[in-house]
């Protein structure tokens, strides 16, 4: 009975340490440099909101949306893209802020209700706890707080085309308009904003990928023919990394790099920082059996224009940004659920074996950790922090 109770306590302790210790203590340790995104003499919350509201009047908008995503719909962001954190001090990975001329509110899900309460300045921000009865959606709140005929502004790169359409329809029921602004208002007021990262690219060898980039591109071109399209625009960072068998580190703890890709029947265009295309990457492309033309990351819209001018149709994913969607005439758009996401979800034999081996390594580490925990838990010196630190050793 005593041993059963002990094992039960060990099991519960292990779960708490892994879930809480690693999720909170380790998370804080890993993200301890978040404050580096701010100036040595940062603006006050009142100064930031006052400057944004002044710009809102210049752009003739009554409300401005600040989401927690980047131009590729990523949830986890580089310091360069943490606009929501800059204007709210909220460091959670999911949330949306809306600033009006009279107030400001932040919506976030139940994972972050307590965190947001602690981090928001209640003198300037109202917390909207998503999932709590009686809390209005963003659309409802705007309809309740804005006079008819108001314009709501957003950055077209930071909202998907499907979400833009949905929200525009909702606001229209109150006689309001959702519009896109050429410049991001947060970027304008954010002094010394961190530069976009452009770290080295890492080739993923065939022994890990199981399929060459040339084969993946060939599969995509079959889809082009089936949809009578001239090209496909790839927006999601994980899909680009998978397609080209490349990895990066532009977003901490995410093996991706900032880029867009356009694939046509005869060409592969990679839009990224050209400085990182070195001999190693050129050799990688050669070994993968592909020829890649590289253009600057910021040239994506002009790259799309080249295909639009030729009159062909372009395939875009339903998750693509409103900026890309609006840049393609309606009669030249073919919008589908991501073709690459569907293909990437089906693992080849090499990928499946790699996953199995990873699970074995992870499982062995957890078993060794649980053995250590069983041997040491009676000493009463094991805490969530010390347990998490020990787990990292394994």
N, C-alpha and C positions, 0 to 999 in steps of 0.2 A: 504493500500500500504506500509505504514511504517512498519507494523507488518510483512508483507510478506517479505520485504527486510531484516528485522531483523532475521527472521527465516532462510532465505537463508544464511545470513552471519554466523549464528550459525551452520548451517549444514556444510558449507564449513570449518569453524573453527574447528568443531569437527573432521571432516575427516583429516584435516591437523595435528591436535594435536595427534589424535590416530595413524595415519600413520607415521608422521614425528617425533612427540614427543616421542612416544613409540619406534618406530623403531630405532631412532638415539640416543636420549637422554637416554632412558631407556637401550638401547643396550649397550651404553658406560658405563652406571652405572653398569650393570650386568657383564660386562667384564673388569672392571677396574683393575683387578689384572693380566692382560695378561703379564705385564712386569716381573712378578715373574718367568717366564720361562727362563730369562736370568741371566747370572752370575752378581755378583756385579761389576766385571770389564770385561764387555763383549768384545769379539773380534770385530775388525772392519770388515766392509763388505769386504774390500780387503783381510784381513787375512783369513776369512771364504772361500772365493772363491779361493784364492791361495792354501789353504790346500786341498780343494776338487779337484782342478785341478791336484795337485800332486798325489792324490790317483787315479784319472782317468788314469793317465799315468801308475801307478803301475798295474791297472786292464786292461790296453790296450783298453780303451774306449775313443772315441773322443767326445762323448756327454753323459750327464747323466740327467735323468728325475727325477724331484722332484714334485710329485703330492700332492694335498691337500686332502688326504684320509688316513684312517687307514687300518689295515688288514681285516676289515669287510666292507669295502666300505662305511664307514660313511662319511657324509659331515661335520657334526659338530664333533669337535675333542677334546680329552683331551689334556692338556698341553704336555703330553708325546709324542703325535703324531703330534705336530704342526711344522713339519719340514720345510714346505714352509715358514711359518712365520719366522723361525729362519734364513733362508738363504736370505730372501728378505725384511723383515720387514713389509710385506703385511699381514694384519690381516683379510681379507675377507674370507668367508667360501668356496669359490670356485676359483680354479686357478691351473695352472700347470706351473712349471718353467723348463726350459731346460738350462743346463750349458754346454758350449763347451770349448775347450782349448783357444778360442779366444774371446768369448763373452758370454752373458747370456740374456735370454728373459723370460718374464712372460705373459701367456695368461690368461685372465679373461673375464667374460661376462659383459654386459652393466650395471648391478647393481653396479659394482665396478670400472668402468673406472675412475671416479673422485678420488675415494679413493686411487686407485693404483698409480695414478699420484702424489698424495701428499706423499705417503709412500715410493715409490721406489727411490733409489739413482740412478739418471740418469747417473751418471758417470760409473756405473757398470751394470745397467739393462736397457733393452729396453722393453717398454710396448706394448704388442700386444692386441689391443682392438677387441675381438671377436665380429663378427656381423657387423663390419665396412667394407665397400667395400675396396678391395685392401689389406686387412690384411691377410697374408698367414696363413693357418692352421699349426699346429705343424709339420705334415708330410711334407708339402710343404717347410716349413722353413728349416727343416733338410736336405731335398734333395738339396736345394739351397746352403746350407752352408757347407756341408760335402763332402769331396772327396770320390769317389767311393771306396768301400772296407772298409769303416769305420764301427766301432761297436758302438752301442748306448746301454748304460747300464741302468738297472732299477732294483728296488727291487721287487722280484716276489710276495711278500705279498701285495704290494701296487698297483697292476694293475690286473684288471679282466682278466680271460682267453680269453674272447671274444675281449676285447680291445687289448690284447697282440697279438692275431692272426691278427686282422685287421691292427695294426700298423706294425707288422713284414712284412706283405704282401706289404704294401705301401713302406716301406723302401727298400725292396728287388728290387723294380723297378729301384732303383738307384745303385744297387749292394752293398747295406749296410745291416747290420744284427742288429736285436734287440736281446740283450742277457740279462740274469738275473745274478745278482751278489749275492754272498753268504752273503755279509754284506752290510748294508746301509751306504753309504759314508757320509751322513749328520750325522748319529749317531756317526760315528767315530770322527768327528771333534767337535761335540757338547759337550763341557765340562759341567759337572753338569746338565745333562739333567734330567728333572723331572721324577720321577719313575712312572710306570704305576699304576693308581689308582685301588684299590680293596676294595671299601666300602661295608658296610653291605647289604645283600640281604633282600628284603621285600616280604613276601608272599602276593599274591593277592587272597583274599577270593572268594569262589564260588558265593557269592552274587553280586560280581562285574564281575567275568569272565563268569559266566553262563555255563561253561563247564569245567569239571575236566581234568587235564593233562592226566589222564589215557585214557580218551575218545579221546583226540587229538592224543595221541601216537597210539591208536588202528587204527584211520583213516590213519595215516602214514604207518602203517604196511600193510594195505590193498594195498596201493600204491606200497610197496615193492614187494608184491606178483604179482601185475599186471605187474610190470616192470621186474620181475624175478631177483630182486636185493637182495644182502645180507645185505645192509645197506644204510642209507642216511646220508650224511654229511651236517649239518646245520651251515652256516657261518654268516648269518646276525644277528646282535644283537637284533633287534626288534622281529625277528622271534623266537629266543631262549627264550626271555622274555615271549612272547605269548604262546609258546609251553609248558613251565614249570609253567606258572602262577606265575612268579616271576618278581620283578622289582628291579632296582638298581639305582645308581647315579654316575657311573664311568665317564660319560661324563656330564658336567654341563647342567642342564635343559633338559636332555634326560633320561627317566626312564629305562636305560639299564645297562648291566654289561658285562665286557669282558669275553667271553666264546666261546667255540665251543660245538656242540653236535653231537654225532653219535648214530643213532637209528638202531638197528637190530631187527629181530623177537624175540629175547630173552633177549636183553640187551639195557640199556640206558647209554651211557657214556657222562659225563659232564666234559669238560676240562676248568677249571677255577682255581683261587687261592683257594686251599683247606682250608685255614685258615678261610674262611668265611662260611663254611658249619658247622654251629653250631646246637644245639639241636632244635632251632626254625625251621630251614630249614629242618632238618631231620623229624621233626613232620609234617611239611608241605608236604613233599614228601609222607609220610605215609597217610595223610588225602586225598591226591590227587590220591592215589591208585597206586603209581609207586615206583619202586626200582631203585635208581640212583647210579651208580659207578662213583666216582670222581677221576679225574687225574689232574695233573698240567696243566695249560694253555699252556705251552710251549711244551707239549707232543703230540700236535695234529697230527703232521706228523708221529710220531711213532705209534700213535693209528690207523691211516689210513693204515700204513704198515701191521698191524696185520690182517686186513681184506683182503688186497691185497695178502698176503702170503697164505691165505686160498683159493684163487682163485675165490672168489665171485665178483659180480659186485657191484659198488657203485654209488648211485645217487648223483649228485652234481648239484647245480643251475648254470644257465648261468652267474650269477654275482659273482661266487666264484673266489678266487684269482688264479693267474697263479701258485703260489706255491702249492696249493692243486691240481689243475688240472694236473700239471706235475708229481705229486707224484703217480698218478694212471695210470697204463698202458692203452693204448688206447682201448684194447679189454675188459677192465673191467670198463670203464667209461660209465655212462648213464647220459648225460647232458641234463637237462630240464629247462624250465622256472620254477621258484621256486614253488614247490608244496604247501609249507606253505603259501607263499604270496597269492596264490589263495584262500586257505581256510580261511586265516585271513581276507580277504576282505569281506567275507560274514558274517555279524554280526548276532549273535543269539539274541533272544528276550531280554535277560538281557542286552547285550551290547547296543542294539538299544535304550532301555529305558534309560540306563545310558547316552547315547549321548543326548537324548531329555532333560533330566534333566539338563545336563551341559549347553545346549543351553538356557534353561530357566534362569538359574542362571547368565549366561553371559549377556543375554538380559536385565535382571533386573538391573544388574550393569551398563550397558551402558545407560539405560533410566534414572537411578538416576544421572548418570554423566551429561547427556544432560540437565536434569532439573537444576542441579547446574550451568552448563555453561550458560543457558538462564538467570538465575538470576544474574549472575556476569559478563557477557561479556561486558555490557555497562560501567563497571567501568574502562575499558581499562587497567586493571592490570593483565589480563590473557595472559600469553605467552605460547609458546610451552612447555617450561620447567615446568612452574608452572601447566599448564594443564595436562601434563603427570604425574606429581607428584600427583595431585589430583585424576587422574584416577586410580592410583595404590591403593589409599585408598578404592575405591569402589570394 
